[in-house]
Structures are given as C-alpha cells and as structure tokens.
Amino acid sequence: MNRVQLSARIIERKSMRYTPAGVPALDLVLEHESTVTEAQQARKVKLDIKAVALGPVAEQLNRQDTGTTFGLVGFLGATRTGRGLLLHITELNDIV
C-alpha cells in the first residue's frame, strides 16, 4: 500500500501549469511538523517535502495563501528526474 496522510503548510507554490492533456497541475513545497512516538519515546518530526496536485485539488490549493495549513491524503512517487520523492496530493482535508 502507498498512502500518506498528514498535515502540512504551504511554504512554496509554483505557477499553475497544465499537462499535455490540459489538466491543471501545481508544484508545491510543504512543511510538516509533529511529535510522534517511536520505541516508546516522543520524537519531534520536521520536514519539507516536494508535492504535486492535479485537477480540482490543484485549483483549490492555487487559491490558498502561502503558510496555509491543511490535512492531505496522497501517495509517494519519484520526481520527474527519478531522484528523490514526490508527494502526489489526491485529497484535501481541513484547510485552515
């Protein structure tokens, strides 16, 4: 299974682009910060991750200000170059 669910905030948003099929696509950099339990110990997690949204999700995120925090669901894939990870956002929850 390849499913990611987390809260994040927008720290960088590129200009809206369109796929060759005409689907809106939006490239973002997101920041996530939380505390999780690992081996019965609290651990702070802070990370930046590259993300992409397509279609209506891209349009909705394009209307949000940088710094906006929201919940998301998506999956991990490779970047276009094949190096590194890219979070594909498929659903939005609780845009603050």
C-alpha positions in Angstrom: 0.0 0.0 0.0 1.2 3.5 -0.8 -0.9 6.0 1.2 0.3 9.1 3.0 -1.9 11.1 5.4 -0.5 14.2 7.2 -0.9 17.8 8.0 1.3 20.4 6.3 1.6 24.0 5.4 2.5 25.6 2.0 5.9 27.1 2.1 6.4 27.5 -1.7 4.0 27.4 -4.6 5.0 27.5 -8.3 2.7 28.9 -11.0 -0.1 26.8 -12.2 0.8 24.7 -15.2 -1.2 22.3 -17.4 -0.4 18.8 -18.5 -0.4 18.0 -22.3 -4.0 16.7 -21.7 -5.0 20.1 -20.3 -5.2 19.0 -16.6 -4.2 21.7 -14.1 -1.0 20.8 -12.2 0.5 22.7 -9.2 4.0 22.1 -7.8 4.5 22.9 -4.1 6.9 22.6 -1.3 5.2 21.7 2.0 6.4 21.7 5.6 5.2 19.2 8.2 5.9 19.4 11.9 4.6 17.0 14.6 5.5 14.8 17.5 5.3 11.0 17.1 6.0 8.1 19.3 8.9 5.8 18.3 10.2 3.0 20.5 8.1 4.4 23.4 9.8 7.8 23.1 8.4 11.1 21.8 10.1 12.3 18.7 9.8 15.6 17.0 9.5 15.4 13.3 10.0 18.4 11.0 10.4 18.0 7.2 10.0 19.8 3.9 8.7 17.7 1.0 8.1 18.4 -2.7 4.5 17.8 -3.7 2.2 18.0 -6.8 -1.5 18.3 -7.1 -3.6 17.8 -10.2 -7.1 18.8 -11.3 -9.5 20.3 -8.8 -7.1 19.7 -5.9 -4.5 21.9 -7.8 -7.1 24.6 -8.4 -8.1 24.6 -4.7 -4.5 24.8 -3.5 -3.7 27.5 -6.0 -6.3 29.8 -4.3 -4.6 29.3 -0.8 -2.0 31.7 0.6 1.5 30.6 1.4 1.5 29.5 5.0 -1.9 27.9 4.8 -2.1 24.7 6.9 -4.2 21.7 5.8 -4.7 18.0 6.0 -4.0 15.9 3.0 -4.1 12.4 1.6 -1.9 11.2 -1.2 0.8 8.8 -2.3 4.6 8.8 -2.9 6.2 8.7 -6.3 9.5 9.5 -7.9 10.3 13.0 -9.0 10.4 13.6 -12.8 14.2 13.1 -12.8 13.8 9.8 -10.9 15.8 11.1 -8.0 14.0 11.7 -4.7 10.4 11.5 -3.6 7.4 13.5 -4.7 4.2 13.5 -2.7 1.1 13.4 -5.0 -1.8 15.1 -3.2 -5.1 13.4 -4.0 -7.4 14.8 -1.3 -7.6 17.8 1.0 -9.0 18.0 4.5 -9.5 20.8 6.9 -7.9 23.8 5.1 -7.3 26.3 7.9 
